[in-house]
Amino acid sequence: MTVKDHVSTGGRHAVILCHPDSSSFNHAIADAYCDAVRATGQAVVLRDLYAIGFDPVLKAEERPTRIAASYGQDVLDEIERIRGCDVFVLIYPIWFGTPPAMLKGYVERVFGAGVQPDAVQGRVRTDLLGRKRLLSFSTSAASKVWLDEQGQGQGLNSVFDQYLVHAFGMRSQEHRRFAHIVPGLSARFADQYLREVAVQARRTCAQIAFGDEALLADPAIVTRMAG
């Protein structure tokens, strides 16, 4: 059995893209990731939040602390679309130190649907996200040096990435950050970054298909998945 034969038997990725400009580098990241995953034989569910007009505003009746909370059809539809995925991939720009409000709203309304505060504090595995992988790609117009001076990476990791893993009982998280993404970004750097996205996609596919231990024992699996 070849690597691709093995991979084609499973693996499903929910890619949650949050950027208003369809020509943005964030969209290019999503395309590169999805193409690399599909090339291995695994499946992708792409949710472009701006394209679908997702409403990020949590409704009073959706609050999980309410008795018999009820959810909008848009939330129920989203849950069904991403249910059963092995990895949840968030792609977004950093705006004023945090992810866009629309992505935060998706976390509140979709990821958090029916999740009680005591379950969050107890790191209870949710049906939707429990034991699943979280992978993030974020972009910033600022330089890496400036972001590091502000403690951006560490702060975002604590208040968003790690919080999601702990709140929903997820398995693990990884985060790839691309700094100084500005108009006029050279094609050379753009291509380099997108190749890194594709490598990360194949690595994640290998983790799903073969497990972390197998990947540690044979890192060349990622290279073989490319062709």
Beta strands, then each sheet from edge to edge (+ up, - down):
strand 1: 12-17
strand 2: 43-48
strand 3: 87-93
strand 4: 133-139
strand 5: 172-178
sheet 1: 2+ 1+ 3+ 4+ 5+
end
